[in-house]
Amino acid sequence: MCGISGIFDTRGTGTIPRDLISRINNVQSHRGPDENEVHLEPGLALGHRRLSVIDLATGTQPLFNEDGTVGIVFNGEIYNYLELMQELNDLGYRFRTRSDTEVIVHAWQAWGEACVHRLRGMFAFALWDRKHQTLFLARDRMGVKPMHYAWLPDGSFIFGSELKVLTAHPGFVRDIDPLAVEGYFSFGYVPDPRCIYQNAHKLPAAHTLTLRRGDAGRPVPRPYWDVRFTNDNPIKLQDAQAELRERVRESVRLRMIAEVPLGAFLSGGVDSSAVVATMAGLSDEPVNTCSIA
């Protein structure tokens, strides 16, 4: 878990105070105790609180490409980053780190907005392309990682992993959304894309949002994936069992890539027991587990 934040001046290239981005970034310090970094340039501020999991030595964010024209703040993990790294190497892109973060930067250079179709994992990121004056936000298919954003009265755009990032900005207007209140009492939470405040939004799962400085109007999120349910794929029980085992094995294997100790929560149910059993089959060492009682 990491925390990302940022401010984007959509109308110009004014100066954003360092103490402002530092303050809003630090309200989510619990998300990333290992590193605290910010990046400033005219009309843009990016912040990142890091919990180190992959590439502990060189995975500091915000992370930029070689010439400093494309940068990113990223929360999550890209499970197929090693395969993508090899593919991007073959296309001529050179890596300075061994992090999954840099894979997204070069994936944007190679494939643009379509890069999200190549990513397998849980993620929320904001990518800045200076040459095209473009800020690109994306959230993973299941919405595992959060992304909140808001438009401020002066035309600025602010985003962060948590709602408190937005409310920490002095320009944010805290008007309650009556429909969000209704949703909370109906469901016990506020469904996407609403937040409890009218001026705040959640980027929906499997959506992207592209902002270009100088464009008129406010862009809307666009979907890049959805679940398809069909009845035209009959399968025998034995084949379904075999496929389920293989998919669980592959999913667990991908999530065991880390440079820090791994563990699993045991709830006593079928799900966690299956995950731990699969981990044990994939590891030469005993699996660390913990339970809450």
C-alpha positions in Angstrom: 0.0 0.0 0.0 1.3 3.4 -1.0 -0.3 6.9 -1.1 -0.3 9.2 -4.2 -1.4 12.8 -4.5 -1.2 15.7 -6.9 -2.4 19.1 -8.1 -2.7 20.0 -11.7 -3.3 23.6 -13.0 -5.5 23.0 -16.0 -5.5 26.6 -17.1 -1.9 27.7 -16.8 1.5 27.1 -15.3 1.4 28.9 -12.0 3.5 28.1 -9.1 2.2 25.5 -6.7 3.6 25.9 -3.1 5.8 23.0 -1.9 4.4 23.2 1.5 0.9 22.7 0.1 1.7 19.4 -1.8 3.8 18.2 1.2 0.9 18.9 3.6 -1.8 17.1 1.5 0.6 14.2 0.8 1.5 13.7 4.5 -2.1 13.3 5.6 -1.8 9.8 4.2 1.6 9.0 5.7 0.2 5.8 7.2 0.0 4.4 3.6 3.7 4.8 3.0 6.1 4.9 6.0 9.3 4.2 4.0 9.7 7.2 1.7 8.1 10.6 1.2 8.8 12.5 -2.0 7.3 15.3 -4.0 7.9 16.7 -7.5 7.2 20.3 -8.6 7.2 22.0 -11.9 5.1 24.9 -13.3 1.4 24.1 -13.0 2.0 20.6 -11.5 2.8 19.0 -8.2 3.1 15.3 -7.5 3.4 13.5 -4.1 4.1 10.0 -3.1 4.2 8.1 0.2 6.0 4.7 -0.3 5.6 1.3 1.2 8.6 -0.6 -0.3 7.8 -4.0 -1.8 9.6 -4.3 -5.1 13.0 -2.8 -6.0 13.7 -1.4 -2.5 16.9 0.5 -3.6 15.8 2.3 -6.8 12.0 2.4 -6.9 11.7 5.9 -5.4 8.7 7.9 -6.8 7.8 10.2 -8.5 9.7 8.3 -11.1 10.6 9.7 -14.6 11.9 8.3 -17.8 15.4 9.1 -19.1 14.8 12.6 -20.3 12.4 13.6 -17.6 9.4 14.1 -19.9 7.2 11.3 -18.5 6.7 10.8 -14.8 4.4 8.8 -12.5 3.1 8.3 -9.0 1.8 4.8 -8.5 0.0 2.8 -5.9 -0.2 -1.0 -6.3 1.6 -3.8 -8.0 1.9 -4.9 -11.7 2.1 -8.7 -11.5 3.3 -9.2 -15.1 5.9 -6.5 -15.0 8.8 -8.8 -15.8 7.2 -10.0 -19.0 6.3 -6.4 -20.0 9.9 -5.3 -19.1 11.3 -7.8 -21.6 8.8 -6.8 -24.3 9.6 -3.1 -23.8 13.3 -3.9 -23.8 12.9 -5.5 -27.2 11.1 -2.3 -28.4 14.2 -0.3 -27.5 13.3 1.1 -24.1 16.0 1.0 -21.4 15.3 0.6 -17.7 17.2 2.3 -14.9 15.4 0.3 -12.2 13.9 -3.1 -11.7 10.6 -1.7 -10.5 7.1 -2.3 -11.9 6.6 1.5 -11.7 9.1 2.2 -14.5 7.3 -0.4 -16.6 4.2 1.8 -16.6 6.2 4.8 -17.7 7.6 3.0 -20.8 4.3 1.3 -21.5 2.8 4.8 -21.8 5.6 5.8 -24.2 5.0 2.6 -26.3 1.2 2.3 -26.3 -0.3 5.5 -24.9 -3.7 5.2 -23.2 -3.9 1.6 -24.4 -1.2 0.7 -21.9 -3.8 -0.2 -19.3 -4.9 -3.2 -21.4 -1.4 -4.7 -20.9 -1.3 -4.3 -17.1 -2.2 -7.2 -14.9 -2.4 -6.2 -11.2 -4.0 -3.8 -8.7 -3.2 -0.2 -9.4 -4.1 3.4 -9.2 -1.7 5.8 -10.9 -1.3 9.3 -12.2 1.1 9.8 -15.2 2.4 13.1 -16.4 3.4 13.6 -20.0 5.2 17.0 -20.2 5.5 17.0 -24.0 1.8 16.7 -24.5 0.8 18.5 -21.3 -1.3 15.6 -20.4 -2.2 14.1 -17.0 -3.5 10.5 -17.2 -5.2 8.7 -14.3 -6.1 5.0 -14.2 -7.6 2.5 -11.8 -7.4 -1.3 -11.9 -10.1 -3.5 -13.2 -11.6 -4.5 -9.8 -11.0 -1.2 -8.1 -8.7 -2.7 -5.5 -6.7 0.5 -5.3 -8.5 3.8 -4.6 -8.4 7.1 -6.5 -10.2 10.2 -5.4 -10.3 13.5 -7.3 -12.0 16.9 -7.4 -12.2 20.1 -9.4 -11.4 23.3 -7.4 -13.1 26.6 -8.0 -10.0 28.1 -9.5 -10.0 25.4 -12.2 -7.3 23.3 -10.6 -7.6 19.5 -10.4 -6.6 17.6 -7.3 -6.3 13.9 -6.7 -5.2 11.4 -4.1 -5.5 7.9 -2.7 -7.8 9.0 0.1 -10.6 11.6 0.5 -8.7 13.4 3.2 -6.1 14.4 0.6 -8.8 16.5 -1.1 -10.2 18.0 2.1 -6.7 19.0 3.2 -6.6 21.5 0.3 -7.8 24.9 1.5 -9.7 25.4 -1.8 -11.8 22.4 -1.5 -15.5 23.1 -0.8 -17.1 20.7 1.7 -20.7 20.6 0.5 -22.4 17.4 1.5 -24.0 15.3 -1.4 -27.5 14.3 -0.4 -27.5 11.4 -2.8 -24.3 10.1 -1.2 -26.0 10.2 2.2 -28.9 8.3 0.8 -26.5 5.7 -0.6 -24.7 5.4 2.7 -27.9 4.7 4.6 -29.0 2.2 1.9 -25.8 0.3 1.4 -23.6 1.1 4.4 -21.1 2.9 2.2 -21.1 5.5 -0.6 -21.1 3.7 -4.0 -18.7 4.8 -6.7 -18.3 7.3 -8.3 -19.8 9.5 -5.6 -18.2 10.7 -2.4 -19.8 12.2 0.7 -18.9 15.6 -0.7 -20.5 17.0 -3.9 -17.3 18.2 -5.4 -15.3 14.9 -4.8 -15.5 11.8 -7.0 -14.0 8.3 -7.1 -12.5 7.2 -10.3 -14.6 4.1 -11.1 -12.9 0.7 -11.4 -11.6 -0.1 -14.8 -11.7 3.6 -15.9 -9.2 6.1 -17.0 -9.3 9.9 -17.0 -7.3 12.1 -19.4 -6.7 15.8 -18.8 -4.9 18.0 -21.2 -3.9 21.5 -20.3 -5.8 24.1 -22.2 -8.7 21.9 -23.2 -12.2 23.3 -22.8 -14.6 21.6 -20.4 -14.1 18.9 -17.9 -13.2 15.4 -19.2 -15.2 12.4 -18.0 -13.8 9.0 -17.0 -13.8 6.4 -19.7 -14.1 2.6 -19.2 -11.4 0.3 -20.6 -12.7 -3.1 -19.4 -15.9 -4.8 -18.1 -17.0 -8.3 -17.1 -18.7 -10.3 -19.8 -21.3 -12.9 -18.8 -22.3 -15.4 -21.5 -24.0 -18.8 -21.5 -22.3 -20.0 -24.7 -19.3 -21.6 -23.1 -20.4 -25.0 -21.6 -17.7 -26.8 -19.6 -17.6 -30.1 -17.8 -17.3 -30.2 -14.1 -14.0 -31.9 -14.2 -12.6 -29.4 -16.7 -13.9 -26.5 -14.5 -12.2 -27.9 -11.4 -8.9 -28.2 -13.3 -9.1 -24.7 -14.7 -10.0 -23.3 -11.3 -6.9 -24.9 -9.7 -4.7 -23.6 -12.4 -6.1 -20.0 -12.2 -5.7 -20.0 -8.4 -2.1 -21.3 -8.8 -1.2 -18.7 -11.4 -2.8 -15.8 -9.4 -1.0 -16.8 -6.2 2.3 -17.2 -8.0 2.1 -13.7 -9.5 1.4 -12.2 -6.1 4.3 -13.9 -4.4 6.8 -11.7 -6.3 8.4 -9.4 -3.7 11.6 -8.3 -2.1 10.2 -8.3 1.4 8.8 -11.2 3.6 5.4 -12.5 2.5 2.6 -13.8 4.6 -1.1 -14.6 4.5 -4.1 -14.0 6.7 -5.9 -17.2 7.8 -9.6 -16.7 8.4 -10.4 -20.4 8.8 -12.5 -20.5 5.6 -12.1 -22.2 2.3 -10.7 -19.1 0.5 -7.7 -18.4 2.7 -7.0 -22.1 3.2 -6.8 -22.6 -0.5 -4.5 -19.6 -0.9 -2.1 -20.8 1.8 -2.1 -24.3 0.5 -1.2 -23.0 -3.0 1.5 -20.8 -1.5 3.0 -23.8 0.3 3.1 -25.7 -3.0 4.9 -22.8 -4.7 7.5 -22.1 -1.9 10.5 -24.1 -0.7 10.2 -22.3 2.7 7.3 -22.6 5.3 4.6 -20.0 4.7 4.1 -17.3 7.2 0.5 -16.9 8.3 -1.4 -15.0 10.9 -4.9 -15.2 12.4 -7.0 -12.7 14.4 -9.0 -14.1 17.3 
